[in-house]
Amino acid sequence: MLTVTLYGTPACRRYQKMRDVVVAEAERLGIAIRVEEIGDVEQLSKINPLSLPRLYIAGDLVASQNPPKAQAIESVLKKTLPPK
């Protein structure tokens, strides 16, 4: 199972869009993901709060501030799949 981590506040439109795009693309591609949502003020203050929301897939930063396009998420998700 692939881990997707979101940093930010769930009330943020950009945060919601990031989450929706990742979940939709993973479902479309048939990839099982586990979404970790980190919105605790203490944890968020450890990173630059001006660059929120942030999206990490398999530990790699994929997007910061602006939600990525579905094609970008698809590309990253496909790279994380083991070779056939």
Secondary structure as the mmCIF struct_conf table of DSSP 4:
data_model
#
loop_
_struct_conf.conf_type_id
_struct_conf.id
_struct_conf.beg_label_comp_id
_struct_conf.beg_label_asym_id
_struct_conf.beg_label_seq_id
_struct_conf.end_label_comp_id
_struct_conf.end_label_asym_id
_struct_conf.end_label_seq_id
STRN STRN1 LEU A 2 TYR A 7
BEND BEND1 GLY A 8 GLY A 8
TURN_TY1_P TURN_TY1_P1 PRO A 10 ALA A 11
HELX_RH_AL_P HELX_RH_AL_P1 ARG A 13 LEU A 29
TURN_TY1_P TURN_TY1_P2 GLY A 30 GLY A 30
STRN STRN2 ILE A 33 ILE A 38
HELX_RH_AL_P HELX_RH_AL_P2 VAL A 41 LEU A 44
TURN_TY1_P TURN_TY1_P3 SER A 45 LYS A 46
BEND BEND2 ILE A 47 ILE A 47
HELX_RH_3T_P HELX_RH_3T_P1 PRO A 49 SER A 51
BEND BEND3 PRO A 53 PRO A 53
STRN STRN3 ARG A 54 ILE A 57
TURN_TY1_P TURN_TY1_P4 ALA A 58 GLY A 59
STRN STRN4 ASP A 60 SER A 64
BEND BEND4 GLN A 65 ASN A 66
HELX_LH_PP_P HELX_LH_PP_P1 PRO A 67 LYS A 69
HELX_RH_AL_P HELX_RH_AL_P3 ALA A 70 THR A 80
BEND BEND5 LEU A 81 LEU A 81
HELX_LH_PP_P HELX_LH_PP_P2 PRO A 82 PRO A 83
#
